[in-house]
Every structure is written in C-alpha cells, then in structure tokens.
Amino acid sequence: MHSPRERSEVRPRAGWMVMGKRGRPSALEVCRVLAVFFTFFPSVSLQCKILKCNSEFWASTSNSGPEEEFCTALRAYNSCVRRTARTCRGDLTFHSAQHGIEDLMSQHNCSKEGPTSQPRARTPLPPPPPQVLPDSQERSDGPEVCQYERSLPHNTAPPNYTHCGFFGDPHLRTFGDDFQTCKVEGAWPLIHNKYLSVQVTNTPVVPGSLATATSKLTIIFKNFQECVDQKMYHAETDELPAAFADGSKNGGDRHGANTLRVVEKVPGQHVEIQARYIGTTIVVRQVGRYLTFAVRMPEEVVNSVEEGDDQDLYLCLHGCPANQRIDFRNFRNREAEAQSVSRSRSGAGAQGFTYQSAKAKCKERLPVEDLYFQSCVFDLLSSGDINFTMAAYYAFEDVKMLHSNSKRYHIFENDVLVRNAAQRGKDLHLVFLLFLAVLLWSECCTVHL
C-alpha cells in the first residue's frame, strides 16, 4: 500500500530530457529556458518535422525482425531526430523522442555506432494465428497501486478533484476556478508534474489579431511503477488520433496497462483519455479548426511538483502571465460603443457580428449569461468564426462532466470581481503587517540604542 506521500515521491523513469550523460541540465531547467524562448519565438515549434521521423521509424519497425534491423532503424531514427534539433527545441514530441531513443538503445543493446541507412517499410508478414494468452488490451486492471482511489490509505477522506479547461480564443479556467482570457501565442505549458505534462501551441485566429486558438496539443504520460510505460498523445488541427503516438491505445505491456486508455467518442472530433492510475480524465475535442482541452485531476496529483519547481510557467495552476491577459469586458464595451456609432451605416461589425447578434447567437447554446457565455460573445466579435459558439458550449459541457462541485459550474463576472477584491484585501493586509513589523523593529532598535 502506498500513501499519498509515497506516491508523490515516485520519480518517473522517463520525462523531458536532453541527450548527453554528465553535466547535463535538469529537465526542469531545460523546460524553463524553452518556455521563455518560445514566448518570444513561437514560430519555431510550428516548423518542427519530428512527426515525419516518428512515422518513418514506426513504419520500419511495425513487424518483428532481426535485432540488427531494429538497431539500424533506431540509429536512422536518431539521425533524423538530431537533424530536427534546430527547429524542434521546446517541442514535447521532440524531447520525448530523444529520451525514447536512448531508452530503446539500452533495452535492445544497440550500439550508437553502425549502419544508419534510412528506414524502409518492410512488406507486411502474414497475420499470425490468434494467441491463446490475452494481450494487454484485455488484461485485468492490474495491481491495486494502479487504481488511484484504492491505493490511498484506508480511513482517509475521498480525494478532492479539480478541473482545468482551455478553449476558444483562448479562455482558461484554472484548477483554482479562475477564469481568464489570454493571448499566449506559440507554445505554452498547461500542466507539468511528476506524472504527466501537457503543452499547447496557439496560432492567431485572424492575421494581425491578438486573439489566438489552439492548433496543437501534446500530452506526455510518464512511466509509473508497474502500471504504465511512457506514452505520448499528439493532436493537431484535422488530426485527432484515437491512439497514442506509437499506435497503441493503452499504457503498454505492464500489469496495469489498462489503467491508461485512449477512448474515441466521436471520430475526428472527441477523444477521452482515462488515466485511472492517477485518477485523471482528459477530454480533447476539435471544434471547427481548433482544439479544446479539459481535465479532471486530484489535488494530490496537481500538486505533485518536482523538487524546486515553483510551477510559475504552468497555466492551469497559476493562470496566464499578467502581460498575456485580455480584459474582454473592456473589449466588449469598446465594441458596443463602436457599433452604436456605426449603426447608421451597416449595422454589423467587420466580421459579420454586432454585439447584439453575437449575444443572440451565443444565447442559443448558453442560456445563462456567465463567463462561458461572455467568452462566446468575445470570440464571435473578435474572429467572426461561428464555430467558437460550439467551443464554449462544449467547454461548459466538459465542466459539468469533470468538475466535482456542481455549485461551481457557472462563473460570473461578479465572482471574479469579488475574488480580485478579496485578493487585494489580502495584499493590503500583508503590507500592513510588514509595515507593523518594520515599525516594531525600529522601536526595538531605538530602545537598545
């Protein structure tokens, strides 16, 4: 039996790493540098061709063959990945491939020196006869440690589940139920802890506009005890796969492999990833041309950070940086004023929606005028893309499925104002206490003198 503390101390065997043995920086340091780099140079990740290397490698190793052939294909894969290094630094797929190659070379005793001919897909062999033993897709759910709630100590309170959502232009609902609208163009990390990492890439919705939306999503599940191997899920616009990047649909060959599964709900539109070994459910959708993300995760897993990692860069935990936030209330007011002035001309904005027509369209799917409704209005006014109506609708549907507190499904503008006021009150209280401490210290110094 593993306690929550013991579970959170387990370090995964694979994660974000760079090649090299001695003197290499930690994965955390690499990620921090890359995250800052891609804030200023987001276009680099858009040029990354790592998926071509992956597809060539998996095509050449799809059938079993001599160990020498596998090692040759692996060295060719390594050469291909190294050629993409300049454009792929900071891409989760690239770093996962780097570490995966190192791991596979060790497992198969492959030398780094040797033939590196480009891998070629072999002629498929005749299908083997049905095996008597069930494969990992049909195994039982494995040991108790691979069932999150069962692995917790007896007589403890049920875990508290939290929710994070990312959708639209984009809008972010953090694990703490803060609701923000952000710019965040380029590659940004949503989640990074001891068990998994999530990164999104956002591109401008309209050229020259501050509004962006998610065109790529990468999730890495780190290997965990006897439960799951490291797995990567990667989605892009018009590519919402029903499997992990290696073609599998579960956690590999370990005893608890079925506690990590990809389930296709609607082909090309809706995928659910169930990670029961960490009590986590992830929903990925494509709505129109863009992706949405939603997750349900226990607080213990959310807070299972690497040692020394303050998590400041991860949007689901701390929200968007202040300089990346958009106050869509001001945008909405400006839009309403501008359209009232120009009403005598055309009666509609440049994108085809007036403030009133955007409200009417959003009202069809979102009858409650909460922040999901307001985000829908913002997206229609800023982009003119009617698909964002459905993005907001599905984001709220995911809240109802994943959020543990039904009283917190809706978030209203007043909630945000009250929370901000409370935070300012705490800040003023802290300033007052600091001032009081300085005053007392000065008095003590005066007495001693």
N, C-alpha and C positions, 0 to 999 in steps of 0.2 A: 504493500500500500504506500502510495506516495502522498505526502502532504502538499498543500499548495506551495509551500516554500521549496520543498524538494523538486516539485515540478518546474518551478520557475528558475531553479538553478541549473537545470539540464541545458548544456550548451550544444547546439546543433553541430553536426559534423561538417555540414556544408552551408555556405551562405555567400554573401558578397565577398569576393576575394580577388586579389591580383596575382599574376604569376611571379615566381621567384620564391626563394626559401628564406634566406637570412636577411634581416634588416628591412623587411617589407612593412609598410604602414598597416595599421589595423583596418579592418573592414569599415569600421565606423568613420575613421579619419578619411578614408577614400570617399565614402558616400557624402560626407560633409563638403569636401572640396568639389566633388562632381555636382552636387546640388546647387552650390553657389555658381559654379561655372555655367551650368545650363540655365540659370536665371538670366544670365547676360547673353548667352549664345544658344538659344533654344533650337535654332535651325539645324544644329549639328546632328541631334538624335534623329531628325527626320531623314537624314541621308544614310543612316545605318543599314547595311545589307546583310546583317547577321543571319536573317531567316533563310537566305539562299544557302549559306554554309550548312545550316541545320538540315534543310530539306535534302541536300546532296548527301550528307552523311547518313541520314536515316534511310534514304533510298538504297544506298550501297550496302547497308547492314541489315536490311529488312529480313533476310533469310540467313540462317546459320551457315557458317562456312569455316574453313581453316583459320586457326588463331592468327596466322601470318597475314591473311587477307584483312582480318579485323584491325590488326595493328597498322597495316598500311593505310586503310581507310581512316583510322583515327589520326595518324600523322598528317594525312591530307586535310582532314578537318581542322587540325591545329594550325596548319599553314593558312588555310582560308580565314580562320578567325583572327589570326595575327595580322592578316592584310587589312582587316576592317577596323583595326585598333584606333586609327586616327579619327574615324567618323563615328565610332560606336562607344567611345568612352562615356560612361554615365548611363548607358542603356542596360537595364536589368538583364535582358536576354544575353547580351554580350558577356557580362560578368558571370552569369550562370554557366554559359558555355565554357568559359575559361576554367572555372573550377571543375566542371563536369569532365572535361578532357583530362585534367590532372588526376581526378579520381579514377576514371576508366583506365588510364595508363597503368596506374598502380594495381588495380584489380586484375588486369589481364597480363601483367608483367611485360608491357610493351616498352621497347626502347625508344627514346626520343630521336635517336639516330637511325636512319634506314630509308627505304623507298618511300616517297611521298607522291606517287602518281595520283592524279585526280581520281576520285572515286567514281566508279561506273555502276549503274544499277544492273544487278545480275538478273538473268532470266528466272522468273519465279519457279520454284520447285513445285511438284505436285503436292496438293494439300495432304498433310499427314492424317492417318486414321485417328478417330476420336480417342482421346486419352481416358483412361479409367479414373485417374485422380482428377478432382475438380480444380480449375485454375483459380487464381486469386480473386477473380470477379465473383466467384461463387462460394468463397470460404466464409466461415463464420466471422464475426466482428473481432475476433482475437482477444487478447488478454484484457483484464479489467482496466489496466492503465491506459488503454486506448479508447476508453469510454469516459469522457471528461467528468460527468457528474458522479459516476460510480467510483471514480478514482479519488474523489475527495474524502477526507476523514468523516467517519460517522458522527452523528450528533452535531453537525455544523449546519449553519443556515444555508439555504439554497443560494447558488451564485447569483449575483446581480448582473444582468445582461444590459449592454449598452448598444447604441446604434450610431452609425455614421453613414451619411449619404452624400453623393456628389453627382450633380446633373445639370443640364441646361447650359447657361451662358458663361461660366458655370456658377452654380449655387452650392454651398457647402453646409451641411448640418453636422456639427462635430459630435464626438462622444459625449460632450457636456451639454448638448442641446442648444449650442449657439448656432445661429443661422446667419450666414454671410454670403455676399455676392462678391466675386473676385475676378481679377484679370488673369493672373497666373498663366501666361503664355509659355509654351515649351514644356519641358519635363519637370514634374514635381512629385515628391514622395507623399503619399497619403498615410501609410502605416509602415512602421518598421519596428519589430520587436524580436524576441528570441525564437518565435515560431513561424512568422511569415513577414513578407514585405510586399507592399503594393505601390506601384508608380503609375501615374497618368501622364499623357502628353496632350496638351491642348493647343489648338490652332485657331486663328482668327475666323470668326463666322462670316464677316464681311470685310474685304480688304480695307485697311485703314481704321477699322473699328477697334475699340478696347475690348469688345465682347469676344470671348473665345469659347470653345466647346471641346469635349474630349474626343480625340480621334484614335488614340492608342491606350491600351491598358495592359499592364504586366503584373502578374502575381507570382511570387515565389514562395512555396511551402517548404520550409527547411526540414531535413530529415529528423525524425523524433523517435528515440528509443527503438523498441521492436515494432513500432506502429507503421510508419510510412517512410519511404525514400524521399529524397528531394524531388519536388515536381514543380514545373513552371507552366503557367497558363498565360497565353498571349492572345489578345484580341485587337483587331483594327477595324476601321470602317469597312463594312461589307465582308468582314471575315470574323464571324463569331463562332469559333470552333466548339464542337461538342466533346472535346478531349483535350488532354494536356499536350504540350508541345511535342512529346515523344510518341504521341498517338494512343497512349493508354487513357483509361477512364477512371482508374483508381490509384491508390498510393503505392503500387509496386508489388514486390514479392514478399514483403514482411507479413507477420501473422496478423497485424491489424490493418492490412491494406485497405479493406473496405470501409474504414472509418474516414477515408478521404475519397470523395467521388465527384465526378462531373455529371450532372443530370441536365439533359437538353429538354427544356419545357416547350419552346416554340422554335423550330429550326430557323437559324439565322437571326433570331430576334430576342430570345430569352434563354439564358443559361443559369443554372444554380449550382454552386459548388458547396458541398457539405463536408465540413472538416470536424467530425464528431469527436475526434481525439482532443481537440481544444475547444469544443463547444461552440463552434463558429459556423455561420451560414453566410455565404456571399451570393449576391444576385447581380448579374451583369446583363444589360439589355442594349440592343441597338434600336434607337428611335430616330427615324429619318436617317441622316448621315452621321449621327453622333452616338457615343456610348454613354450609359449611365452606370453608376456603381452604388451598391448598398450593402451593408454588412451588419450582422448581429454578432457580438463578441462579449465574452465575460470580462468583467473589470480586471480580474487577475491576469488574463492574457493581454489585455490592453496595456497594463502597467508592467509587463514583464520585459523591461528595457534592459539593454546591455549595460554593463557597468560603466559608469562615467558618461552615459548618453543622456543628455537633458531633453531630447526629443523636440527641440525647438523648431526643427525644419518640417515636422510631420503634420500635415494639415488636419487630419482627423482628430488629432489630440489637442492642438493649440490654435487651430484656425489658420487663416491666411495672414501673412505679414501685413502690418498696417498700411504699408505703401502699395499693397496689391488689392486693397479692398475698394469696392464701389458702393456708394450710398445710393441705392436705387430709388429711395424716397425723393432725393433731390432731382434725380434724373426724371422721375415721374412728374414732379411738379413743373420742371422746365418744359417737358414735352407737352403737358396740358396747357401751359401758358402759350407756347409757340403755336399750338394748333388752334387755340382760341383766337389768336391774332390772324392766322391764315385761313380761318374757316370760310371767309367770304370768297376765297379763291377756289381751292379744290376740295376741301373738307377732309382730305386724307393725307397722312404722312408720306414721306418719300418711299417707305417700304410697304405702303398699302394699308396700314392700320392707323386709325386715330386712337386716342386714349380710350374713348368710349367704345369703339368697335373691338378693341383688344380686350377690354373688360367683359364685353358681351360674349366673345368667343371663349374666354377662359371660364366664364360662369357656366358654360355648358358642361364642363367636366369637373370643375372645382367650385361647388356652390358656396362654400364657406370662404369668406374673404380673409384668409390667414396669409402667412408669408409664402406658402406654396402658390396660392392664387396671385399674390403680388409679383412673385418671381415669373409666373407665366405672362403677366401683362408686360413686365420689363423685357422679357425675351422677344415677345411679338413686336414691341416698339423698336427694339434695338436691332433686330435681324429681319423681321418680316417673314420668318420661317414658321409656318403653321404647325410643323411637327413638334415645336417646343411646347405646345399645349399638351401633347401626349406625354412628353418627357416629364413635365411637372405632375401630371396625373399619375403616371406610373411610379414616380418617386414617392408620392404620398401613399399609393397602394403598398409599396415596399415598407414604408413606415408602419402601416397597420399590420403587416405580416411579421416584421422584425423587432419593432420596439416593444419593450417589456412593460411599459406603463401607458395604458390607454388614455389616461388623462393628459399625457404629453404629446399625443399625436399632432395636434394643431399647435403652431406657434404664431403668436400675433405680434404686431408692431409694438403694442404696449408692453408685452413681455420683455422685448428687447430693451425698451426704454427703461423699464423698472430695473432690469438686470444691470444695465450700464450705470444707472443712478446708484444702485447698491454697491457696485464696484468702485465708483468714485468716492462713495462714503467710506468704504474700507481704506482706500488710498489716503483720504484726508485723516482718518483715524490713525493710520500708521505714521503719517507726517507729524501729527500732534504728539504721538508717543515718542518719536525720535526727538522732537523739539524739547519735550519734557525731560528726556534722558540727558540731553546736552545741557539743559539748564541746571539739573541736579548735579551733574558732573562739574559744571563751572562753580557752583556753590561750594561743593566739597573742596575743590582746589583752592578757593578763596579762604576757606576756614583754615586749611593746613598752612597756607602762607601766612 
